[in-house]
Amino acid sequence: MAMETTAESPVPVRTVLQAVSGWIGRLGRIWVEGQITDLNARGGTVYVTLRDPVANMSVRLVGPRAVFEAAGPAVADGARVVVHAKPDFWINRGTFSLSVLEVRPVGVGELLARLERLKGVLAAEGLFRPERKRPLPFLPGKIGLICGRDSDAEHDVLQNARRRWPAVAFRVENTAVQGTYAVGEVMEALRALDADPEIDVIVIARGGGAMEDLLPFSDEALVRAVAAARTPVVSAIGHEQDSPILDMVADVRASTPTDAAKKAVPDVREQLQLVRQLRDRGRRCLSGAVERELAWLAAVRSRPALADPVREVERQSEQVAALRDRSRRCLSGALDRAADELSHTRARLLALSPAATLERGYAIVQREDASVVREPAEVKDGEALHVRLAGGRLGVTVAERGEP
């Protein structure tokens, strides 16, 4: 419930501090995780600063020496611990601290279990999917490098990259690569490089070390920042056997900083050799095509139609003459056969013609209507008839019919 105060009716300091103490007291006992710094024992009491592993925040711990000694020698400066404590507010001084009830060092097994759980969560969200990983540009204009100051990783990346491609440009961001401040500084450098439009690739490099030293590169906040970056990221953390979660989220995983340099830029010698090979291949292809065309042209020119055009005309002329003579012979033979057939047909017609019969002395008797008289009984006495002879026609009249 908010206090009701005004400039005319303020509340004393004790009231404010008592209210704050009451609000903090309602938190109850809590478990807190962090990294120990500034461990200081005074008599039977131990004073510790517990720092957040990611953010630049810390809280004061106060507890009996026996509680810290019960946790074992692992509880020392730099150790990661889980503390069971009760929030406490000192009214007299207006300071906040945690009264320690129990301290548990975070062991390797527990850290690995946490990392596996985090891997499961990130995998379920699809941050490890190959299809979301972006390819590196063939030749980046400028490479952003995040590494420790004057570290072997920085030396390896710069030296090997410039050996492979001397004109490569770098923007180096030196940060802490282990300890309390590593995650925050690496994330800040990542944001700066990702916002630079000249940066085409970002390399995060660190040499090998113990698993605890590499823990910042498995931090969830850093991993998600790398996944959200617009610039392709190369992870080069530790050696081949080291596998922080950053390797799974980054677009390209390099086994060592030297390997990162090899993957970030091409080898100028290899590219020059490839150019020479492609140029030779192109020359061979072009020479082969020209030679084939020349051979085809020579073959065309050697054909009789082009080698001796007059001879081809003469050959065609001879062929035309032969065909003309053949057609004449065929036509003459056909006409002769037709004439013979016509003569034979005429002879047959003449042999079968009535005129030929009349030439032998026969006659044809016809009535006025041109019908032929075949029997004497077919005519009447006095009937006018026509007699057709070979030399002409005669008109006659039937006088008397006689017996045959």
Buried (B, 14 or more C-beta within 10 A) or exposed (E): EEEEEEEEEEEEEEEBBBBBBEEEEEEEEEEBBBBBBEBEEEEEEBBBBBBBBBEEEBBBBBBBEEBBEEBEEEBEEEBBBBBBBBBBBEEEEEEBBBBBBBBBBBEEEEBEEBBEEBBEEBEEEEBBEEEEBEEBEEBBEBBBBBBBEEBBBBBBBBEBBBBBBEEBBBBBBBBBBBBBBBBBBBBBBBEBBBEBEEBBBBBBBBBBBEBBBBBBBBBBBBBBBBBEBEBBBBBBBBEEEBBBBBBBBBBBBBBBBBBBBBBBBBEBEEBEEEEEEEEEEEEEEEEEEEEEEEEEEEEEEEEEEEEEEEEBEEEEEEEEEEEEEEEEEEEEEEEEEEEEEEEEEEEEEEEEEEEEEBEEEEBBBBBEEEEEBEEEEEBEEEEEBBBBEBEEEEEEEBEEEEEE
